[in-house]
Amino acid sequence: MTSGVTALIFLGVNGTTPVEALVDRAREAIALDTVERLLQVPACQRIIVATNSPALLRTLRDYPVVLAPDGARFHFGERLRDLIREHRVRHALYLGGGSGPLLTTADLARLCERLLASENTVIANNFFSADFVAFTPGEAIARLSPPALDNDLAFSLVRQGGLQYQPLPRTPATLLDVDTPTDLLVLALHPGTGRHTRRYLATLDLDLSRLRAAMACLTDPQSEVVIAGRLGPHLWAQLDQDLACRKRVFSEERGMRASGRADRGEVRSLVGFLLEALGPTAFFERLAALGQAAFLDSRVLFAHLGRPASRADRFHADLLQAEAVQDPVVRDLTAAARAAPIPVVLGGHSLVAGGIWALAEAAWLARDRAAAIVGERA
């Protein structure tokens, strides 16, 4: 049993369409960036990578990591439990392949050192929907009914495993997780993106024009933005402090998946009712009367409308590629968002969790750089 931290990075790739593969390849690049950062952390003495990605397995063959190829049958909790047992892990740091793309080497070092100084503890970026989780002792996972999803890991380790929860500071780096193409657009504009991820994004023909226009509003005191979706009170308070613009925030349907409301068709959205009443084109015209940009958690709207959109349809909607969307209702919504009088940014929960905060951070950094250049020329 190693005395240091063992990092366990899980990455599953399962996209069957080009737009899904676009996100899968990005998550492979993020995982590689994470491995390289962890290799610089003295407290992290072992890295195990569990993946079904042939490309990532090939790339990591020359790295000092333990490779654990996944087979066709995969259950998250059982796989994590078995690896911890097999490698006798006492201090475990679990990371999903797309999680923490903005975490620095220093961030990871602080997390590992904090874990080593703890007992009977779980440290996570989100208690109810975790993307990365550090915990000790590792064998506590044997007390759980193995969770099917990594989002439930921190909650299960506390409620079933008997560990004490310690939250991480909420920052763009701890909150941003890559689940959708919109998250890739944010990373393309953020200077903290890792080198492998940045290199991959540079190969894509991403349209950043709308996101740049919406981003400019965040630091403009004369602008107003609309933010709607599963926005937590902690983030609203932070955005109120960090954004120079005026804000209209509609927070609704937090926990719609974890509670089962989405599966039962019980999601109800005030913004969704307005969309239904007006129709997509008029809805976005009215939205333009409320602000100069809009950030919408479209998954809440899809659930309210009773449209269980496929992963590919959701991703095409994020990129505003209406012609590629199969569901007619989602297609009309996407086309109207693209034609809106203001820049509209569609995405998932990560957009209104860490995404918009990371975008604001990037906007302020860009302003500071521009001011410094002007100062040098003066």
N, C-alpha and C positions, 0 to 999 in steps of 0.2 A: 504494500500500500504506500503510494507516494505521499510525502509530507506536504507537497504543494497543491496547487489547484489543478484539477483536470478539466479542461474545456471540452464540451461535447457539442459539436456543430452538426445540426441536422439540416439536410436540404433535399427536398423531394421535388422532382420535375415531372410534370404530368400533362403539359400542354399538348393539345392535339391540333391546334391551329397556329398559323404564323404569329398572330397577335399575342397568343398565350406564350409561345416560345420566346417572344421578345422580352417578356418579363422573366421567364425562367433563366434566360442567358444572363440577364442583369443580376439575378439572385446568385448565380454561380460566381460572377465577378465580385459581388459583395462578400460572399463567403471566402473567396481567395484573399481579398483585402483584410478581412477579419483574421484569417490565419496568419498573415504576415505581421499584423499588429500584435497579435498574441505571442508570436515568437520573440518579440522584443520585451516581453513582460517577465522579469525574473521569477515572480511568484507563480506564474503559470508553467508548470513543469511537464505537462503532457497535453496533447491535443488529439482528440478522436473525431474523425469526420465520418458521419454516417450519411450516405447518399446513394441514390439510384442514377446519378448523372455520370454517364461514361466520360464525358468531357472533363468534368471536375476530377474524377478519379485519375484520369491520365495526367492532368496537370500537376496533381499533388504527389505523384509517384516519387518525385525528386525532393520532396519536402520532408522534414523530420516530424512526421505526424503518423498516427495510427489510422489506417483506412479500414472502414467497415462498410463494404458494399451492401446495399439493401436489396432484398429479393422482391418478388411480386407481391407477397403477402407482407403487409406492414401495418402495425398498430403502434402509435406513438408511445403511449405509456409503457407498453410491454417491451418495446425496443430499448427505451431509455433505462428501464429497470434492469434488463438483461445486460446491457453494456456496463452499467454501474457495478453490478454484481461480478461480472467477468473480470473487470479491471480493478476491482476493489477500490472504488473511488470514495474517498471520505469528503473532500471538498469539491463539489461539482458546480461547474458553470455551464448551464445549458444556453445555447443561442440558436435561434432559428436562422436559416440561411439568409433571409432578407432583412434580419433585424439589425438595428444599430449601425446603419451605413455611415453615420456621422460620428460614431464613437472614435475617439482618438486613442493612441497607445496609452497616454496618460490616464484617460478615463478608465480603460480596461485594467490598468495597473492599480488604480485606486479601488476598483471593485474587487479585484483579487485579494489585495491586502486587507480590505475590510472583511472579506469572507474568512480569511485565515485567522483573523482576530476574533471571530465569532464562534458561538456554540449554539446548537439547536436553533438555527436561524435560517430564514429564507429572505433573500433580498431580490426584489424584482422591480421592473419599470412600471408594472401595472398589476395590482392585486387581482382584479377580476378578469383581465384579459392580457396576460403577460406575453411578451415577445422574447425576453431573455430573463433567466432566473438563476441566481446563485444560491446554493443551499448546502448545509452541513448538519448532521452527517448524511452522506450519500445513501446509506442504507435505509433512511426514512422512507424512501420511495417504495420499499417493500410493504409498508403499512397501508398503501393506497389501493383503492380500486383503480387500476391503471387508466388515466385519462386518455380519451381518444384524441384530444387536441392539446397542443402545447399551451394555448391560451388559458387552459384550466389548471396548469401545473402549480402555480403559486397558491392559488385558492385551495387546491387539494392538499398541498403540503402543510398548510396551516390547519384546515378543518379536519383532515383525516390523519395527517402525519404528526400533528402535535407540535410543529415548529412555530417559533415566534417570527412575525413579519416585520421587516424593516424596509420602508420604501426608499427608492432612490430619488434624488433631487429631480424634479421635472424640468427638463431642458429640451430643446429641439433634438439633441443627440440621443437622449433616452426615449423620446416619444416617437420619433420617425421610424416607421417600418415600411418596407417595400412590399406592397400587395398588388398594386395596380400601375398602369402606365402613367397616371398622373403623378405618382410618387417618383417615377423616373424623370419626369419633366422638372420637378422640384430639384432633384439631385443634379440635373444638368445645369442648373443656375446657382448651385451652392458651392462655394470654394472649398468646403471641407470634404467633398466626395473623394473616396479613395482612388488610387491611380488606376487600378484595373477596371473599376466601375467607370471612371471618367473616360478611359480609353475605349471601352465598349460603347458608351453613350455617343462618343464622337463618330462612331460608324453608322449611327442611325439617322434617318432623315426626320428628325423631330421638329414639329412646328411649335416654336416657343413664343410666337408673337403675342398670343392672347395672354399667356401667363406673364410675360414681361409687362404687358399693359396693366394687368391686374396687380402685379407686384409693385409697380410704380405708385399705385394709389395708397399702398400701405404706409408709406412714409410722407404722404402729402396731407397736411392739416386741412386743406380745402376739399379733400375727397371724402366720400362716404362709401362704405362697402357693406354688402349683405352677406352674412354667413349663416347657413342653415344646415342642421343635421345633428349628429350625436356628439355634441360639444359639451364637455364637462365643465363644471363651475370653476375648477382650478385654472383651466386653460382660458376661459373667458376673462377671469381676473388678470391673468398674465397678458393676454392680448390687449386688454384695456390699458395696461401699463406700457406695453411695448409698441403699439401701433399709433402713429400720429394721426391717422384718419379717424373720422367718426364711424361708428359701427352700429349696424342693426343685426342683432343676433337672435336666431330662433333655434333654441335647443330642444330637441324632442327625440323620443324613441331610443334613448340610451338603453343598452342591454336588450335590444329587440331580438337578437339571436340567442343570447344566453338564456333568456327567459322563455324561449319557445314561441313568443308572439309572432315572429316572422313565419315560422313553420305552420302555425295555426291560422295564419291569415288575419291576425288581429292588429296589425300595425295601422295606426291612424295618425295622420300628419296634418297640421294646420296649413302648412305650405302645400301639401298634396291636395287638400280640399280646394285651395285657391287655383291650383293647376287644373283640377277637374272642372271647376266652374267656368274658367276663362278659355281653356284650351291652350295648347303649348305656345302658339305665336303670341296671343294676347297676354299670356302669363309673363313671358319675357319682356314684352313691351312695358307692362306694369312694373316689373322688377327694375327696369331702367329708370323709372321715376323715383325709386328708393335709393339708388346709389350708382356710382360710376363703375363698379365691378361686383361680381357675385361669386361666392364659393359655395357650392351645393354638394352635400352628401347625397348623391343620387340614389344610393341603395335604399334610403328611407322612402324616397319617392316611388321607386320601383315596387317596393313592398306595399306601400299604401295603394298603389294602382292595381295590385294583385298580379304583377308581372314578375314571375321568378326567372328573370333574364339569365341566360347562359353566361358562363364566364367570358366567352368570346364576345358576346353582345355587350356585356358590361365594359370590357376593355375597349371595344370600338367606340362606345359612347364616350368614354373618358377622352379619347383622342378626337372626338367630334367627327368620326368617320361614319356618318349616317348611312351611306350607301351600303356599308358592309354589315349593318345591323339586321338581323333576321326578324326579330319581334317587331311588328308594325307600330305598336304603341311606343316602345323604346326608340324606334327609328324616328318617329315624328318628334318626340321630345328632343332627341339629339340634333336633328336638323334645325329645330327652332332655337336651340341653345347656340348653335353655330351662327345663325342669322341674327342673333340678338343685337340690339343697338349698343350694348356694353359687353366687355369681355366677361364671359361666363366660364368658370372652371368647374368641371364635373369630376367627382372622384368618390372614393369610399370613406370609411371611418378615418383612415390615416390622414386624409386631406384635412379634416377639421380637428384632428388630434395633434399630430406633430407637423404635418405638412405645411399648414399656413404659418405656423410659428417659424419653421425653418426658412420659409420663403421671406418672412419679415426680417429674419436675421441676415439673409443674403442681401436683401434690399438695403439695409442699413450699412452693411459692409461695403456694398457697391457705392453708396453715397459717400462714405468716408474715403474710399479710394479716389473717387472723382474729385473730392475737395482737396485731397493731398496733392493730386496732379496739378490742379489749378494753382495751389499754393507754391508748388515748385516752379511753375512757369511765371508766376508774378514777379 
